[in-house]
């Protein structure tokens, strides 16, 4: 006897469009071409994604958030709506 296949309605997933990855400050500085003081000033003013704690004194940035910030800056510079 063949097994009966039941289709369930698809449910939205909470998964991000791209896999999550963490990057350290030197990589953020390289990608943005900004200095450390500028990055921390932008974080404090809410204009740059804040880093997350990895425990102890270790922190990292979420790569997709940094990439989105870069894309938004490019779009703004080109006069394109983000």
N, C-alpha and C positions, 0 to 999 in steps of 0.2 A: 504494500500500500504506500503510495507517495505521500510525502509530508506536505501538509498544507502551509503555504507561505502567507503570512499576515503582514500587510503593509501598514506601518504606523505613520501618522503625519510627521513630517520633519519638524524638528524643533530647532530654534536658533541656538547656536553654540556661543559660549563666552570666550572662545579662543581668538587671540589676536590674528590679524591678517598675516603677520610674519612671526617667526619664532622669536621668543624673547631672548635677548642676549645683553650682557652687561659689559660696559667698557670703562676703563679707568681714565683718570684725568689727563694723562699725557696723550691718549688717543683723542679725547674731546678737544684738547688744544690743537692737535694736528688737523683734525677734521674741520674745525671752525676757523682756524687761523687767528684766534683770539688769545689774549694772555690770561693767566690765572686770575689776576685781580679783576679783569673785565668779566670773566665767567662768574665769579662769586658776586660781583656787583649786580649782574643781570639776574642771578638766582634770587638775591635779596629783594630785588624790585619785582619779582614775579615774571620776568621777561625771558627766563631760560629755565628748562626743566631741572628741578632739584635732584641731587644725588640721593641714593638710598643707602642705608647702613647695612653692611654685611656682617657686622659684629666687631666688637672691639673698636679700633680706630680705622677700620677698613670701610671705605665707601666706593660706590661705583655709580655710573649713570646708565639708564636704560637706553640701549642703542636706538630703538625705534623712536623714542621721544627726541633724542638728539637729531636723528635723521629728519624727523618732521619739522623741527625748529629750523634746520638748514633749508629744507624745501620751502618753508614759509618765508624765510628771508629772501630766497631767490625769487619767489613769486612776487613779493612786495617790491623788490628792486626792478622787476620787469613789468610791473603794473598789471599783474595777473591776479585775479581773485583766487585766494587759497581754497 
